[in-house]
């Protein structure tokens, strides 16, 4: 059983999927603490309903990122966290923080990295006319959305999609793949070699293929 610390800034729908997966046994672990930089984040209420410890660390109370991240680390260490999970956490972590949890910080991004890093990516995918988008769980490195990729899910993008429609389509997949990535970590099945994440005992299916629009249309 691994001890998980989740960093949040907003509503926490991905946090909810992780809490539910821990409760059902789909993740061999427990969320030990949920920390937010925003006092009114609904994610904190989700954690409290599950009896999970919560902490608020307002970033505006600290003179710089280094001091803020040092406080985050202290709170995580106090709960003996083994894996740090970012679930809608809207702060860039310092290299010093990441070095404190080497290979033990995960993030989920609503696009198929390395395409469309950063913010506003769902609308960017629509504006570029891509036929597929999706979401990516990756280990966090010192860049922005540049860390080794663990798992991805693909969804179609339609020419008349609104950003909200694409957001909901992607979010449903986020709730599936984030708990899976955490479980792979808990099982000790992930190994990072250079830029690649190797998954032990990974099954393969060479017949899998997605085409949009469908060839029979």
N, C-alpha and C positions, 0 to 999 in steps of 0.2 A: 504494500500500500504506500503510495507516494503522497507527500503533503504538498498541496498546490496553493499558491498565492495568486490571486487574480487582481489585476489593476484595471480600473474602469473609470470612465468619465461621463457616461450617459445612461441610456435605458437598460442596458444589460441583457439583451435577448440572447447573445452568445453565452453570457454567464449562466443564464437559466438553463440552456442546453447542457452545459457542463455540470451544473448542480444536479440536474435530473439524471444525467448519465452516471454520476457518482452514486446517486441514491439507488439506481436500478442495478448497479454492478457492471455496467458497460465500461466504466473506468475503474481500474484497480487503484483507487486513491480517494482522497477527500480534500475538499476545499477548506483550508485551515483559516484563511483570512481573505477578506475582500477590502481593498484599499482604493479610495477615490480621491482625486484632487478637487472634486466638486461636491460640496456638502449636500446639495439637493438631488444628486443623481439617483434615479429610480432603481438602478442596479443595487444600491445599498439596501433598499427595502426588499428586493428579491432575496438577498443574502440573509437578512434578518428573519424572513419567513421560514427559512430553512435552518435557523439556529446557528448560522455561521458568523463568526466574529467579523466586525466591520471597523474600519478606521478611516478617518478623513484627514488628509494631509493637503491643505490648500497651497498650491504652488506659489500664490502671491505672497505668502508669509515668509518666503525665503529670498535671500538677496540674489541668488543665481541658481542655475540648474544643478551645480555640484552639491550645494547644500541641500536642495530639495531631494535629489537622488540619494544622498547619504541618509536622510530621514526615512525614505522608502526602504532602503536596505536594512536599516535598524528595525523597522516594523516587521519586515519579512523574516529577518533573522530571529526575532522574538517568538515567531510562530514556527520556527524550524522548517521553513519552506524549502522544498527541494526543486520544484519547477515553478517558474514565474510565467504566468499566462496573461497576455494583453488582450482585453476584450473591449474594444472601443476606447482605449486609453489614448487621449489626445495630447500626449507629450512625447518628445523625442528623448530617449534615455542617453545618458552620457557614457562614453567608453569606460569610465571607471566603474559605473554600475554594472555594465555588461561583463566586465572582467571579474566581478564578484560572483557571477553566476554563469561561468563559461559553458556554452552549449546547453543552457538550461533556461532560456527565455524564448517563448513562442509568441507569434503574432498571426492574426488572420487579416487578409487584405481582399477587398471586393473586386478583384480583377485577376487575370491570368498573368502573373509576373513571369518574366521581367517586363511585359507590356503594361503600360499605364500605372506606374508607381505614383505615390503622393496622394493628393486630395482630389475630389471631384471626378473620380475615375469612371463612374457609371455613365455620366453624361459624356465624358470624353469618348467612351466606347461607342455610344450611340452616334455622336458627331462624326466619328471616323468611319462609320458604316461597317464595322466588323460584323461578321455573322455569328460569332461566338464570343462570349465573355465567361465570367465565372468567379471563382474565389481560390485563394491560395493560403495554406498554412505554411509558415516558414520559421526557421530559427532566426532570431534577431542578431544582426551584426552591427558594426559601427556606421553603416550607411543607412539610407532610408529605403526600406522595402527591397533590400538587396541580399538578404541572408539566404542560406541554403533552403531549397524548397522540399517540404515533407510530403504534402498531399495537395491535389488540386481537384476541383469539380468544375465541369463545363456546362454552361446553359446557352440556349440559342438567344440571339438578339434579332428582333424583327424591326423592319424599317419604320413602323409606326409606334414603336415602343416609347413610352414616357420614361423618365428617370425613375419614377416611383414603381412602375411596373417591372422594370429590370431589377430594381433594388429588391423587391419582394421575391422575385425568381431566384436571385443570387442568395438572398438571406436564408431561404429554405435549405439550400445546399451547405451554407456555412454551419448551420445547426447540426448537420450530419457529419461533416468532415473534421470539425474542430475536436469534438470528443474522441473521434477515431485517432487523430494524431496524438492526442494526449495518452490514449491507451497504448499506442505503439511505443511511446516513450516509457510508460509505466512497465511494459513488458520487456524493456531492454532490447527492443528490436531495431533501434535506429543507430546508424553509424555515419558520421560525417567524414567524408574524405574529399578534401579540397572544397569544391563548390557543390558536390553531390551528396545527397542523403541516401544511403543504402538501407533497405528494409529487409531484415532477415526473414526467410521463409515467405517471400513475396510470390504470390501466384501470378501467372501471366496468361493473357488471352489475346493472341495476335489478330483475332477476327474483329475486335472492337473498332468501330469507326463511326464518326458523326459527320453528317453532311447537312448544311442549311443554306438554301432551301433544299428540300428532299429531291432526289433524282427523279422521282415519279410524279412530280408536280408539273 
